[in-house]
Amino acid sequence: MCQTIEETDVAEIDFRNLNPAQRQTKAFRIVGDLRAGESFVLVSDYDPIPLHSQIQTRHPGEFSWTYLEQGPSIWKVEIAKQFKVA
């Protein structure tokens, strides 16, 4: 499903054809399946910043959020699970 950055290109998951409820469900399923060091690129037709807040609330400090493209018609965000520091 998702790949580590070191191994291959990061998977792009296109959310543009999903309704808002489906987007949220799919995003949380993918985020929940990520292992440390894995990431995916979320492709959207609007800024998915509300999802960022929701991820941070559910998983504080566990994920990075990096904009790769910021509109106006396409938004791309790389979401990566961070390695835990002991």
VEXMIDREN-842316 format. One record per atom (N, C-alpha, C, O): residue number from 1; atom name; residue in three letters; x, y, z. Coordinates in Angstrom, 2 decimals. Atoms other than C-alpha are relative to their C-alpha. Layout:
<pts>
PT,NUM,CA,ALA,X,Y,Z
...
</pts>
This chain:
<pts>
PT,1,N,MET,0.84,-1.19,0.00
PT,1,CA,MET,0.00,0.00,0.00
PT,1,C,MET,0.88,1.25,0.00
PT,1,O,MET,0.97,1.94,-1.02
PT,2,N,CYS,-0.86,-1.17,-0.10
PT,2,CA,CYS,2.38,2.71,1.22
PT,2,C,CYS,1.45,-0.47,0.00
PT,2,O,CYS,1.73,-1.61,0.38
PT,3,N,GLN,-1.39,0.37,0.10
PT,3,CA,GLN,6.10,2.72,0.71
PT,3,C,GLN,0.83,0.92,0.88
PT,3,O,GLN,0.44,2.06,1.15
PT,4,N,THR,-0.91,-0.89,-0.70
PT,4,CA,THR,8.99,4.03,2.74
PT,4,C,THR,0.66,0.91,-1.03
PT,4,O,THR,0.83,0.53,-2.19
PT,5,N,ILE,-0.60,-0.98,0.90
PT,5,CA,ILE,10.61,7.09,1.25
PT,5,C,ILE,1.31,-0.53,-0.58
PT,5,O,ILE,1.62,-0.27,-1.74
PT,6,N,GLU,-1.29,0.49,0.46
PT,6,CA,GLU,13.96,5.33,1.01
PT,6,C,GLU,-0.13,-1.06,-1.09
PT,6,O,GLU,0.74,-1.17,-1.95
PT,7,N,GLU,0.13,1.12,0.92
PT,7,CA,GLU,12.61,2.36,-0.97
PT,7,C,GLU,-0.44,0.43,-1.40
PT,7,O,GLU,0.20,0.05,-2.39
PT,8,N,THR,0.54,-0.37,1.31
PT,8,CA,THR,10.55,3.92,-3.79
PT,8,C,THR,-0.68,1.35,0.11
PT,8,O,THR,-0.62,2.01,1.15
PT,9,N,ASP,0.81,-1.20,-0.04
PT,9,CA,ASP,8.42,6.85,-4.73
PT,9,C,ASP,-1.16,-0.21,0.96
PT,9,O,ASP,-1.63,-1.33,1.14
PT,10,N,VAL,1.10,0.06,-0.95
PT,10,CA,VAL,5.73,7.64,-2.21
PT,10,C,VAL,-1.32,-0.12,-0.77
PT,10,O,VAL,-1.51,0.53,-1.79
PT,11,N,ALA,1.30,0.21,0.64
PT,11,CA,ALA,2.21,6.47,-3.12
PT,11,C,ALA,-0.85,1.26,0.09
PT,11,O,ALA,-0.97,1.87,1.15
PT,12,N,GLU,0.97,-1.09,0.02
PT,12,CA,GLU,-0.22,9.21,-4.18
PT,12,C,GLU,-1.40,-0.60,0.05
PT,12,O,GLU,-1.74,-1.47,-0.75
PT,13,N,ILE,1.37,0.46,-0.15
PT,13,CA,ILE,-3.79,8.63,-3.03
PT,13,C,ILE,-0.91,1.17,-0.35
PT,13,O,ILE,-0.90,2.20,0.32
PT,14,N,ASP,0.87,-1.07,0.50
PT,14,CA,ASP,-6.36,10.70,-4.93
PT,14,C,ASP,-1.34,-0.02,0.74
PT,14,O,ASP,-2.09,-0.98,0.64
PT,15,N,PHE,1.22,-0.13,-0.79
PT,15,CA,PHE,-9.21,11.87,-2.68
PT,15,C,PHE,-1.06,0.83,-0.71
PT,15,O,PHE,-2.15,1.01,-0.17
PT,16,N,ARG,0.90,-0.95,0.65
PT,16,CA,ARG,-10.88,14.16,-5.23
PT,16,C,ARG,-1.36,-0.58,-0.37
PT,16,O,ARG,-2.33,0.17,-0.42
PT,17,N,ASN,1.27,0.60,0.40
PT,17,CA,ASN,-13.61,11.71,-6.24
PT,17,C,ASN,-0.83,-0.50,1.18
PT,17,O,ASN,-1.90,-1.08,0.98
PT,18,N,LEU,0.70,0.47,-1.19
PT,18,CA,LEU,-14.68,10.96,-2.65
PT,18,C,LEU,-0.77,1.14,0.66
PT,18,O,LEU,-0.35,2.29,0.59
PT,19,N,ASN,0.71,-1.03,-0.77
PT,19,CA,ASN,-17.28,12.81,-0.59
PT,19,C,ASN,0.76,0.21,1.32
PT,19,O,ASN,1.59,-0.63,1.68
PT,20,N,PRO,-0.77,-0.32,-1.21
PT,20,CA,PRO,-16.03,14.43,2.66
PT,20,C,PRO,0.04,-1.13,1.04
PT,20,O,PRO,1.09,-1.37,1.63
PT,21,N,ALA,0.00,1.09,-0.98
PT,21,CA,ALA,-17.10,11.53,4.91
PT,21,C,ALA,0.90,-1.14,-0.44
PT,21,O,ALA,1.62,-1.73,0.37
PT,22,N,GLN,-0.86,1.07,0.53
PT,22,CA,GLN,-15.37,9.00,2.65
PT,22,C,GLN,1.47,0.40,0.09
PT,22,O,GLN,2.32,-0.44,0.39
PT,23,N,ARG,-1.39,-0.48,-0.09
PT,23,CA,ARG,-12.23,11.15,2.57
PT,23,C,ARG,0.55,-0.20,1.40
PT,23,O,ARG,1.66,-0.71,1.58
PT,24,N,GLN,-0.46,0.11,-1.38
PT,24,CA,GLN,-12.00,11.23,6.34
PT,24,C,GLN,0.22,-1.47,0.38
PT,24,O,GLN,1.24,-1.82,0.97
PT,25,N,THR,-0.11,1.42,-0.32
PT,25,CA,THR,-12.64,7.50,6.72
PT,25,C,THR,1.24,-0.62,-0.65
PT,25,O,THR,2.00,-1.33,0.01
PT,26,N,LYS,-1.15,0.56,0.73
PT,26,CA,LYS,-10.07,6.60,4.06
PT,26,C,LYS,1.32,0.52,0.56
PT,26,O,LYS,2.27,-0.24,0.74
PT,27,N,ALA,-1.23,-0.60,-0.52
PT,27,CA,ALA,-7.47,9.02,5.42
PT,27,C,ALA,0.39,-0.62,1.34
PT,27,O,ALA,1.55,-0.95,1.55
PT,28,N,PHE,-0.32,0.58,-1.30
PT,28,CA,PHE,-7.73,7.65,8.96
PT,28,C,PHE,0.39,-1.47,-0.10
PT,28,O,PHE,1.21,-1.95,0.68
PT,29,N,ARG,-0.39,1.40,0.21
PT,29,CA,ARG,-7.53,4.07,7.69
PT,29,C,ARG,1.45,-0.07,-0.47
PT,29,O,ARG,2.23,-0.87,0.03
PT,30,N,ILE,-1.38,0.00,0.52
PT,30,CA,ILE,-4.35,4.85,5.74
PT,30,C,ILE,0.98,0.43,1.08
PT,30,O,ILE,2.02,-0.20,1.27
PT,31,N,VAL,-0.87,-0.49,-1.07
PT,31,CA,VAL,-2.82,6.85,8.59
PT,31,C,VAL,0.20,-1.08,1.05
PT,31,O,VAL,1.32,-1.27,1.54
PT,32,N,GLY,-0.09,1.05,-1.01
PT,32,CA,GLY,-3.59,4.02,11.00
PT,32,C,GLY,0.86,-1.18,-0.42
PT,32,O,GLY,1.41,-1.89,0.42
PT,33,N,ASP,-0.79,1.12,0.52
PT,33,CA,ASP,-1.83,1.51,8.75
PT,33,C,ASP,1.48,0.34,-0.21
PT,33,O,ASP,2.29,-0.56,-0.42
PT,34,N,LEU,-1.39,-0.38,0.25
PT,34,CA,LEU,1.39,3.50,8.35
PT,34,C,LEU,0.91,-0.48,1.12
PT,34,O,LEU,0.55,-0.46,2.29
PT,35,N,ARG,-1.05,0.35,-0.96
PT,35,CA,ARG,4.54,2.23,10.03
PT,35,C,ARG,0.99,1.17,0.04
PT,35,O,ARG,1.01,2.02,-0.84
PT,36,N,ALA,-1.00,-1.06,-0.14
PT,36,CA,ALA,7.34,4.48,11.25
PT,36,C,ALA,0.85,0.09,-1.26
PT,36,O,ALA,1.38,-0.92,-1.74
PT,37,N,GLY,-0.78,-0.24,1.21
PT,37,CA,GLY,9.09,6.02,8.24
PT,37,C,GLY,-0.79,-0.10,-1.29
PT,37,O,GLY,-0.29,0.28,-2.34
PT,38,N,GLU,0.83,0.09,1.19
PT,38,CA,GLU,6.23,5.34,5.83
PT,38,C,GLU,-0.81,1.28,-0.18
PT,38,O,GLU,-1.07,2.01,0.77
PT,39,N,SER,0.79,-1.19,0.29
PT,39,CA,SER,4.24,8.06,4.11
PT,39,C,SER,-0.86,-0.23,-1.23
PT,39,O,SER,-0.69,-1.22,-1.94
PT,40,N,PHE,0.78,-0.02,1.23
PT,40,CA,PHE,1.70,8.77,1.42
PT,40,C,PHE,-0.28,1.45,-0.33
PT,40,O,PHE,-0.18,2.33,0.52
PT,41,N,VAL,0.36,-1.34,0.44
PT,41,CA,VAL,0.70,11.81,-0.61
PT,41,C,VAL,-1.50,0.03,-0.23
PT,41,O,VAL,-2.03,-0.73,-1.04
PT,42,N,LEU,1.43,-0.21,0.14
PT,42,CA,LEU,-2.91,12.91,-0.26
PT,42,C,LEU,-0.21,1.04,-1.09
PT,42,O,LEU,0.35,2.13,-1.02
PT,43,N,VAL,0.32,-0.92,1.09
PT,43,CA,VAL,-4.25,14.56,-3.44
PT,43,C,VAL,-1.44,0.44,0.19
PT,43,O,VAL,-2.34,-0.39,0.28
PT,44,N,SER,1.33,-0.54,-0.26
PT,44,CA,SER,-7.24,16.85,-2.93
PT,44,C,SER,-0.28,1.19,-0.91
PT,44,O,SER,0.63,1.77,-1.50
PT,45,N,ASP,0.38,-1.18,0.78
PT,45,CA,ASP,-9.19,19.57,-4.71
PT,45,C,ASP,-0.21,1.22,0.89
PT,45,O,ASP,-0.65,2.27,0.41
PT,46,N,TYR,0.03,-1.14,-0.92
PT,46,CA,TYR,-9.12,21.80,-1.62
PT,46,C,TYR,1.00,-0.27,1.12
PT,46,O,TYR,1.45,-1.40,1.30
PT,47,N,ASP,-0.96,0.12,-1.09
PT,47,CA,ASP,-6.81,22.43,1.34
PT,47,C,ASP,-0.55,-0.94,1.07
PT,47,O,ASP,-1.59,-0.64,1.67
PT,48,N,PRO,0.50,0.95,-0.98
PT,48,CA,PRO,-7.19,19.41,3.65
PT,48,C,PRO,0.43,0.31,1.44
PT,48,O,PRO,0.54,-0.60,2.26
PT,49,N,ILE,-0.49,-0.39,-1.32
PT,49,CA,ILE,-6.03,21.37,6.71
PT,49,C,ILE,-0.87,-0.49,1.16
PT,49,O,ILE,-0.31,-0.78,2.22
PT,50,N,PRO,0.76,0.57,-1.13
PT,50,CA,PRO,-8.99,20.20,8.87
PT,50,C,PRO,0.45,-1.42,0.36
PT,50,O,PRO,0.43,-1.79,1.53
PT,51,N,LEU,-0.50,1.35,-0.26
PT,51,CA,LEU,-7.63,16.66,8.50
PT,51,C,LEU,1.28,0.06,0.83
PT,51,O,LEU,1.50,-0.78,1.70
PT,52,N,HIS,-1.24,-0.16,-0.76
PT,52,CA,HIS,-4.27,17.86,9.82
PT,52,C,HIS,-0.31,0.16,1.48
PT,52,O,HIS,0.32,-0.49,2.33
PT,53,N,SER,0.39,-0.21,-1.40
PT,53,CA,SER,-5.93,19.08,13.02
PT,53,C,SER,-0.53,-1.28,0.63
PT,53,O,SER,-0.23,-1.59,1.78
PT,54,N,GLN,0.57,1.24,-0.52
PT,54,CA,GLN,-7.83,15.82,13.40
PT,54,C,GLN,1.08,-1.05,0.25
PT,54,O,GLN,1.04,-1.76,1.25
PT,55,N,ILE,-1.10,0.95,-0.19
PT,55,CA,ILE,-4.68,13.73,12.94
PT,55,C,ILE,0.81,0.39,1.23
PT,55,O,ILE,1.17,-0.47,2.04
PT,56,N,GLN,-0.78,-0.44,-1.15
PT,56,CA,GLN,-2.79,15.85,15.47
PT,56,C,GLN,-0.75,-0.23,1.32
PT,56,O,GLN,-0.12,-0.53,2.34
PT,57,N,THR,0.78,0.25,-1.21
PT,57,CA,THR,-5.64,15.49,17.98
PT,57,C,THR,0.03,-1.48,0.36
PT,57,O,THR,0.19,-1.83,1.53
PT,58,N,ARG,0.03,1.45,-0.25
PT,58,CA,ARG,-5.79,11.70,17.60
PT,58,C,ARG,1.38,-0.60,0.23
PT,58,O,ARG,1.52,-1.56,0.98
PT,59,N,HIS,-1.37,0.56,-0.03
PT,59,CA,HIS,-2.04,11.11,17.21
PT,59,C,HIS,1.01,1.13,0.20
PT,59,O,HIS,1.81,1.40,-0.70
PT,60,N,PRO,-0.87,-1.17,-0.18
PT,60,CA,PRO,-0.17,14.08,18.73
PT,60,C,PRO,1.49,-0.31,-0.23
PT,60,O,PRO,2.06,-1.21,0.39
PT,61,N,GLY,-1.43,0.10,0.27
PT,61,CA,GLY,3.34,14.43,17.32
PT,61,C,GLY,0.45,-1.23,-0.76
PT,61,O,GLY,1.65,-1.42,-0.96
PT,62,N,GLU,-0.38,1.24,0.67
PT,62,CA,GLU,3.24,11.10,15.46
PT,62,C,GLU,0.20,0.15,-1.50
PT,62,O,GLU,0.85,-0.68,-2.13
PT,63,N,PHE,-0.02,-0.13,1.45
PT,63,CA,PHE,2.89,12.44,11.91
PT,63,C,PHE,0.50,1.37,-0.43
PT,63,O,PHE,0.22,2.38,0.22
PT,64,N,SER,-0.37,-1.28,0.61
PT,64,CA,SER,4.50,15.10,9.77
PT,64,C,SER,-1.00,0.30,-1.10
PT,64,O,SER,-1.68,-0.60,-1.61
PT,65,N,TRP,0.95,-0.49,0.99
PT,65,CA,TRP,2.46,17.17,7.31
PT,65,C,TRP,0.75,0.97,-0.87
PT,65,O,TRP,1.09,2.07,-0.43
PT,66,N,THR,-0.80,-0.84,0.87
PT,66,CA,THR,4.29,18.61,4.31
PT,66,C,THR,-0.76,0.29,-1.29
PT,66,O,THR,-1.09,-0.62,-2.05
PT,67,N,TYR,0.66,-0.38,1.26
PT,67,CA,TYR,2.60,20.56,1.53
PT,67,C,TYR,0.99,-0.15,-1.15
PT,67,O,TYR,2.10,0.37,-1.09
PT,68,N,LEU,-0.79,0.13,1.22
PT,68,CA,LEU,3.96,19.58,-1.88
PT,68,C,LEU,-0.56,0.89,-1.10
PT,68,O,LEU,0.18,1.33,-1.99
PT,69,N,GLU,0.69,-0.89,0.94
PT,69,CA,GLU,1.42,21.62,-3.86
PT,69,C,GLU,-1.17,0.63,0.74
PT,69,O,GLU,-1.90,-0.06,1.46
PT,70,N,GLN,1.02,-0.72,-0.75
PT,70,CA,GLN,-0.95,24.30,-2.55
PT,70,C,GLN,-0.95,0.76,-0.91
PT,70,O,GLN,-0.95,1.99,-0.92
PT,71,N,GLY,1.07,-0.59,0.79
PT,71,CA,GLY,-3.76,24.92,-5.01
PT,71,C,GLY,0.48,0.87,-1.14
PT,71,O,GLY,1.67,0.93,-1.43
PT,72,N,PRO,1.39,-0.16,-0.45
PT,72,CA,PRO,-5.60,26.61,-6.33
PT,72,C,PRO,-0.90,-1.17,-0.36
PT,72,O,PRO,-1.95,-1.32,0.26
PT,73,N,SER,0.92,1.08,0.37
PT,73,CA,SER,-7.07,23.53,-8.04
PT,73,C,SER,0.40,-1.36,0.56
PT,73,O,SER,-0.45,-2.23,0.74
PT,74,N,ILE,-0.48,1.27,-0.56
PT,74,CA,ILE,-4.91,20.70,-6.65
PT,74,C,ILE,0.88,0.28,1.21
PT,74,O,ILE,1.74,1.16,1.19
PT,75,N,TRP,-0.80,-0.06,-1.22
PT,75,CA,TRP,-3.47,20.28,-3.19
PT,75,C,TRP,0.62,-1.37,0.19
PT,75,O,TRP,-0.06,-2.39,0.07
PT,76,N,LYS,-0.69,1.26,-0.30
PT,76,CA,LYS,-0.87,17.62,-2.39
PT,76,C,LYS,0.73,0.17,1.32
PT,76,O,LYS,1.47,1.13,1.54
PT,77,N,VAL,-0.62,-0.03,-1.32
PT,77,CA,VAL,0.25,16.84,1.13
PT,77,C,VAL,0.62,-1.36,0.27
PT,77,O,VAL,-0.04,-2.39,0.13
PT,78,N,GLU,-0.63,1.25,-0.42
PT,78,CA,GLU,2.76,14.23,2.20
PT,78,C,GLU,-0.19,-0.15,1.51
PT,78,O,GLU,0.17,0.73,2.29
PT,79,N,ILE,0.23,0.31,-1.42
PT,79,CA,ILE,1.76,12.65,5.50
PT,79,C,ILE,0.89,-1.19,0.32
PT,79,O,ILE,0.80,-2.24,-0.31
PT,80,N,ALA,-0.97,1.04,-0.35
PT,80,CA,ALA,4.49,10.60,7.17
PT,80,C,ALA,-0.05,-0.31,1.49
PT,80,O,ALA,-0.18,0.58,2.32
PT,81,N,LYS,-0.07,0.41,-1.41
PT,81,CA,LYS,4.62,8.60,10.37
PT,81,C,LYS,1.45,0.14,0.45
PT,81,O,LYS,2.37,-0.36,-0.19
PT,82,N,GLN,-1.31,-0.27,-0.53
PT,82,CA,GLN,7.56,9.70,12.45
PT,82,C,GLN,0.55,-1.21,0.76
PT,82,O,GLN,-0.21,-2.04,1.27
PT,83,N,PHE,-0.64,1.00,-0.84
PT,83,CA,PHE,10.08,7.40,14.12
PT,83,C,PHE,-0.09,0.48,1.44
PT,83,O,PHE,0.08,1.67,1.71
PT,84,N,LYS,0.03,-0.37,-1.41
PT,84,CA,LYS,9.68,7.34,17.89
PT,84,C,LYS,1.42,0.06,0.54
PT,84,O,LYS,2.24,-0.82,0.29
PT,85,N,VAL,-1.30,-0.17,-0.61
PT,85,CA,VAL,12.66,8.64,19.78
PT,85,C,VAL,-0.11,-0.43,1.45
PT,85,O,VAL,-0.97,0.06,2.19
PT,86,N,ALA,0.06,0.52,-1.37
PT,86,CA,ALA,13.35,6.76,23.00
PT,86,C,ALA,0.65,0.93,0.98
PT,86,O,ALA,0.68,0.64,2.18
</pts>
